[in-house]
C-alpha cells in the first residue's frame, strides 16, 4: 500500500509542476495591436495631464504598454488613471490585480466605483 501512495503522490507532484509551468509561460498567440498611448486627454468635462513613471517602476511592472494621467474636472475633483497592457507575446510581465499591487506600493484606494470607459471601439469595464 505504501508503494501505491508514493506513486500517487509522485504523479500529483509531477502534474502540479507541469501545470504551473504551463500557466506561467503560456500566452495566447495573436496579432492583436493595441495602442493605449492615444488615450483621450479630455472626456466629458475631465481634462488630463499625462504623467511619466520612473524607469525602475516601468521595468518592474514588465507591461508591454503603460499609460498614467491625472484628470481634473471643473469642480476641482481629480482622479489618477493608470492602465497597463500586456500583449499576448509578452512573457516577462504578468497581469495582476491593482487591489494587491497599489496598496503594496504605497497607494491608498480611497474609493472604487464601477465605471465603463469607452476608448474608440474598446470598452473597459471596472468591477469590484
HELIX and SHEET records of a PDB file:
HELIX    1   1 UNK A    2  UNK A   25  1                                  24    
HELIX    2   2 UNK A   36  UNK A   38  5                                   3    
HELIX    3   3 UNK A   55  UNK A   61  1                                   7    
HELIX    4   4 UNK A   98  UNK A  104  1                                   7    
SHEET    1   A 4 UNK A  42  UNK A  43  0                                        
SHEET    2   A 4 UNK A  46  UNK A  50 -1                                        
SHEET    3   A 4 UNK A  65  UNK A  72 -1                                        
SHEET    4   A 4 UNK A  78  UNK A  85 -1                                        
SHEET    1   B 2 UNK A 115  UNK A 119  0                                        
SHEET    2   B 2 UNK A 122  UNK A 126 -1                                        
END                                                                             
